[in-house]
Amino acid sequence: MKKNVQILLISFIGGLLGAWFFNHFHQLKAVSDRPILETDWLNIRTASTEVWEEQRNPPGSPASADVPNVPFSFVDASLKSTNSVVFIKNFSGTDTRRYSIFDYFFGQGVPPQRVSTGSGVILSEDGYIITNNHVIDRAETLEVVHQKRTYQASLIGADANTDIAVLKIEAENLPAITVGSSRDLKIGEWVIAVGNPFNLTSTVTAGIVSAKERQINIMGGDFPLESFIQTDAPINPGNSGGALVNINGELVGINTAILSRTGSYTGYGFAVPVDIATKIANDLIKYGEVQKAVPGMDVVEITPELAEEMNLNSLDGVIVSHVIRNGAAEKAGLKRNDVVKKIEDIVITGKGSFEEALSYYYPGHKITVEFLRENRSQKVQVTLQNLLGGTGVIKREFFTSPLLGAKLETVNAIEKDRLNISHGIKISGMTRGYLRDLGLGNGFVITSLNGQPAKDPKMVGEFLEGFSGRLRIEGVTANGQPFMQSYNVR
């Protein structure tokens, strides 16, 4: 009997607990099935913000004055920058991929033009525009669209080493962007990307600076300079050449590349720092040529293996791997295996920061270089040189010939050192023509013609255009192999 009473009591208590649980679960489900309203979101956001503020600045502690507040919106920065970003159309010949013989008879009669698009940023009220070199590459004609008006644009100059180009349109009182400083930009700072992705004009996306001085090995040119700003602000095809701006609407970078396996944004975008970009643009406008300051040495990153081998206690800095003969570094006393730690007041953390630090200077400038030699700290003063080995402003001379199908230019000091030659004329920009028929290629350096030294592009070009008879060419291939060949030329 006693056992039966216990069973009934346990069953009764279990029933009460089950009823309570069912009622409580039903109330929870009613709440969870209700849509979250805007007021609910505001309450959640307000509560979480108050908790975050309390954790960041607990009662009695001083507020951090050097940490910028998260912007309530990006409206002000967008208003200040979007009107300064333009849409660029690159018309680069005929699109043979979309043309067949049927188009000639039943279509428009001629192949359609190939058109690519990108973005640009207005630098001055009188129409100078900065963009990427790859946006204007191979263009036959260029158009700039700004506030629904279309302008014909002329190319002022381009630099493949930094992927920067400058255009000019005939207009006045344009809304030039306010230029900020990329050197002052901090990791974690808010930025917005302004451009024309997928032909959608004046598109703004936001993110933060996730890294600086990035090298991703995408640059062309003979002396590529990579020290990218990395951001998670979405950058897509068509954004190239557009503006990366801070929350004050100031230009801090030129959007250039994305890291993607699909061709669209998947996490990271990269921008040329504005301090580099505007220096390149100013050089192109003023001189028509980038005035590159050469230190006369090659450097490599410090890896853990190299640090152990050289008994270094830090991975910061760069190691001098080669010193150019008669170059700036050799004259200053720098040697192979020296570890560069600082240039003026700029701490060198790697190759990106080394190249960026040098990019601010001109040939002839004297810089203080701090370095380690056998783990002992030393300083020297280096007088930077130009690409021809001097210290003045240079304007390289070219000879372009449709008959030869190439551009001829004098080899620079770095190429002379690399190829172990004292002079020569380099072939570049090759198309169909006489030099290709001779079997020569881009990067080939002519050192002599019929025994006469090749030193002047114009003289070499005119000689080849008018020569007939037995021709002997001596030179060096692009990969450094000696070359000599004789031809019968009519």
N, C-alpha and C positions, 0 to 999 in steps of 0.2 A: 504493500500500500504506500509506504513511504517513498519507495522508488518511483511509483507512478506519479506521485505529487511532484517530485523533482523534475520528471520529464515534462509534465504540463507547465511547470513554472519556467523552465528553460525555453519551451516552445512559445510561451506568451511573451517573454522578453525578446526572443528572436523576431516575433511578429511586430512588436513595437519598433525595434531597430530598423526592420525592413521598411515599415511605413514611413519612418522619419527620413530614411535614405532616399526613398522614392520621391517624397515631396521636395526634399532639398535638391535632388538632381533635376527635377522638373523645372524648378525655379532657375537653376543655372543654365539649363538648355534654352529657356525663354530669353534670357539675357544674351546668350551667345548667338541665337538666331536673329537677333535684332540688328539691322545695318548700323555700322559705326557712322555717326553723324559728324558734321564739321565741328560742332561744339564739343563732342567727345574728344576729337583729335586735338582741339585747342587746349582742353583740360590736360590731356596726356602730355602734350608738348610743354605746357606751362609748368606742370609738376616736374617733369624730367629736367627742364632748364633750371628750375630753382634748386634741385638737388645738385646738378652739375656746378652751378655757381657757388653753392655752399661748399662743395668739395674743393673747387678750385681756389676759392677765397674763404677759408673757414673764419668764423667770427674771431675778431681780434688780430687777424693777419693782414699785412699790407697788400693791396691789389698789385698785380704785376703790370707795370707801366709799359714794358717793352713787348708785350704780347698783343698783337692787333686783334680787335674784336672781330668775330665772324660777321660779315656784312648781312644786314637784313635782306638786301636784294642787290642785284647787279645792274639796276636801272641806270644809275648815274654813270657808271663806267661804260655801259652800252651806248648811252646817249652821246658821250664824249668821243667814242671811237668808231661807231658804225658808219658815220658819214665820211670817214677818212679812208674807208676800204673800198676798193674798186673791183670790178669784174673784168678779167682779161681774156680775150679770144686770140688764139694763135692759129693762123691760116698757113698751113705748111705743105702746100702742093696738093696733088690729086690723090684721092683715096682709091687706089687700084683694087683694093679688096672688095669694093662694092660695085665694080664696073665690069661689064662684059660687052661683047660686040653687039648684043641685042639692045643695050642702052644707047648705042650710037644711032641705030636705025629707028628705034621705037621710044627712046627716052629723050633726054635733053641734048644728046649729040656730043657731049663732052663729059669726062669723068668728074664726079663731084669733088669739091675740095675737102681735104682732111682738116677738121677743126678740133683743137683741144682747148680746154679752158682752165683758168686758175684765178688767183686773187692777187691783189697788189695793195700797197699802202701809200697814201699821198704824203710825201715828205715836205713839200713846199707849196706855197700858194700859187706859184707860177707853173706848176705842172710836172715837177719831178716825182716819179713813182718808183718805189723799191719793190722788188718781187724776187722770185727764185729764178736761177738760171735755167732750170729744167722746165719752167713754165713757158719760156720764150724760145727754147731750143729749136733750131731748124725752121724758125718762122720766116715765111715770105712776106707776110703782112701781119700787123698787130693792131688790134682794136681794144680800146678801153671804154667800158660802160660805167658811167657814174651818174646816179640819180636820173636814170632813164635816158640820158644823153650819151651818144656814141662818139668817140674821138679816134682819129687815126693817131697811132703812137709811133715814135721813132726810138730805136734802141741806142742808148748812150754808151753802154758798155756792159760786159758780163764777166764774171769770175767763176770758173768751174771749181776752183779750190775751196770756195766757201758756199757755192750754189747761190750767189747773189747776183742780181742784174738790176739795171736802172733804165727806166723808160722816161720819155718826155712827151707830154701832150700840150697843145697850144690852148691854154685856158688861163684865166686869172681869178683871183679871190677864191681859190679852192680851199676846202677845210683841211688844212694840214694837221696831222696828228701831233699830239704832244709827246715828245720823246723822253722816256724815263731812263733808268739805269739798270742794266742786267747785273752789274757787279753788286748792287745793293739788294738784289732779289734773294729771298731766303727760301730754303726748302720748307714746305708746308704752307707757303703763302698762297692765297687765292689768286687765280688768274682766269681770264676768259679768252677764248679763241674766236676771232671774228673773220669770216670768210664766206666763200660761195660753194660749199660742198654740193656735189651732184647738180650743179647749175642752179642751186637755190640761193639767190642773192641775199646778202646781209643776214647771215645766220650766226647766232651767238651760242656758244657752249661754255660751260664753266667747269673748273677743276682746281687742283692744287699743283704746285711745283713739287714733283716727287724726287727729282735729282738734278744736279748740275754737272757740267764738265763731262758729259757722256760722250763716248766714242762708239759709233756703231758701224764704222767702215763702209760708208756708202758714197763718199765724195769722190769725184773725178779730179782731173787736173794733175799737174806734175807735183804740186806741193799741197796736198789736201789738208785742210784745217778743220778739225772737228772738236767742238766743245759745247755740245748741245744742252739746252734746257729741256729736261724731260718733264712732261705733264700728263695728267690723266684727263685733261679736258678733251672731249672727243674731237679728233681731227680726221677728216676723210678726204678722198680725192676731190680736188677743187678748192680745198682749204690752202693748198700750197701757195706761198707768197703772201698770205694774209697776216693779220696782226695778232700777236699774243700780248695782252695788256693786263696791267695790274688793276686793283680795285679802284684806283684813282683815274682810270682810263688812259694811263700813260703806256706808250709802246715799250715793251721789254724784250720782244723777240719777234722773229719772222718765222711763221709756221712752215715747216719744210718736209717732214717725213713722219710715217707711222711705222710701228713695229707690228706686222700683221702677216698671217699666212693666208688670209682671204682677200686682201686688197682693200678692206674696210677697217674702220677703227675697232680694235679689240682690247684696248687697255692703255697703250702709251703712245703719245705723240712727241715729236721733237722739234725744237725751234732754234734757229741761229740767234745767239744773244745779240741784243740791239747794239751794244757797244762795239761788237765786231762788225755787224751789218752796216751801221752808219759810217764807220771808218772806211769800209770797202766802197760804199756808195759815194762818199765824198771824194775819194781818190778817183773813181771812174768819172765823176762829173768834172773835177778840176784838171786831172791829168790824162784821162782816157786810159789809164793803166794803174793797176794796184801797186802801190809803193810798199812792197813786202820787205820787212826788216829781217835779215838773215843773220843768225848767230854763228854760223860757220861750224855747226856740229849736229850730229844725229843723236837722238836719245831713245831709250827704251824704258818701259815700265819696270818697276821693281817687283818681281815675283817672290813668293816665299823661298823658292829654290835659290834664286840669285842672292836674296838677303842672307840666307844661311851660308852660301859660298863666300860672300864678301864680308861676313861677320857684321851685318847691319842689324840694328835693333829696332828698325822701323821700316814700313813699306811705303812711307811718304817720300816724295821726290822722284827724280828720274836719273838713270845712269847714262853717262856719255858713252855711246857705242862707237862713234867715229868722229874724228876731227878733220875738217877739210883743210887741205894744204893752202897756206897763205890766207886762211880765212880769219874771221874775227876772233873765234875761240882760240885758235893757235897763237895768234898775236898777243892775246891776253894771258896765255900760259895755261889754259885748260888742257887736260889730257884725257885719254880714254880711261874709263872706269871711275872718273870723278862722279860724285853724286850731287846733282844740283838740288838744293833745298829751298832756295828763295831767289826771286828776281825783284829787286827793289823792295817794296813792302808786301809783295804777294807771295804767300806760302805756296810752294809747289807740292801738290798731292799726287800728281800723276802726269801723264803725257798731255791730257786734255788741258789741265791748268797751265802747263808749260807753254803750249802753243797759244792759248788765250792771252797769257801775260805778254808774250812777244807781239801779239797782233795789235796792241795799242800803240806801238812805237813805229818810228820811221827810220830809214837808213840815215846814219850819222848820229843818231841818239846814243848817248853813253848810259849804260845801265850797270848797276852793281849786282853781281851774281855771288850768292853765298853757296858754298859747296863743301862736301867732305872729301878728303883724300886720305885714304888709310885711316878713316874714322877721326881725322883731325879737321876741325872747322877752319875754313879759309874764305877770303873775299878777294874778288878781282873786279876790275872795271872793264867792260866789254863795249867796244864801239861797233854798233851794228852796221852791216853792209847791205847794199842792194844786190839784186840777182846777178849783176855783172861784176861784182866784187868791189865796187866803189862805195862812196858814202853819199852821193847826191841823188836828186830826183832823176828817174829814167823814163824815157819814152821809147819803148822798143820799136824798131822799124821792121816792117814786114814787106815782102814782095809777093803779091798775089797774081797768079797767071792762070786764066782759063785754058790756055794752050798746054801748059805744064800740068794743069789739074791739081794744084796744090798751093799751099802758102809756105813761103820760106822765111825763116827767122834765125837770128844769131843764137847759138847755144849760150846758156848762162853759166855762171861760175860753178854752180852745183853740178850741172850736167858735165862740164869739163872734168871735174874731179871724179865723178862716177865712171865716166868713159875713158879716163886717163888720156885726154887729148888737150891740146893747147888752143885750138880754134875749131870752127866748123859752122855749117849752115844746116839747121834742122828742117825736115819736111813735116808738115802737119796739114790737117784739113783736106786730106787727099780725096779727090773725086776721079772720074774718068779723065785720062789725059796722057801726055807724053811720059811722065815719070812712072806712072803705073805700068805703062807698056814696057818700060825698061826693067820692071820687076822690083822697083823700090817701093817701100811702104811707109806708113805713118811712123814717125819717130826716127827714121833713118837720118844719119848725120853725114853730109858730104864734107870731107876734109880737103880734098883737092880734085881739080879737073885738069886733065892732061898735064899733071905735074905742078900746077899752079895752086897755091893755097886758097881755100874758099873761106873768105872772111866777111864779105859784104853781100847781103841778100839780093840787092838790086843787081849788082854786077853778075852774080851767079845766075840769077833768073834770066837776064837779058842775054847772057852768053849761051845758055841752053836753048833759048827760044830761036836764036839765029844761027846756031852751029850746024854744020854738015861736014861729014868726013869721019875719021877715026877718033872716037871719044873714049877716054879712059877715066873712070870714076873710082876714086878711093874714098873710103868712109868707114863708118861703124854702124851696125844694125842697132835697133832699139834695145836689144838685150845684151849689147856690148861686144858682139862678134866683129872682128876686123873683116873688111870687104874690099875687094878690088875686082873690077870687071871692065872689059873693053867691048865697044859696040861700033858697028858701022852705021852711021847716021846719015840719012839723005835729007 
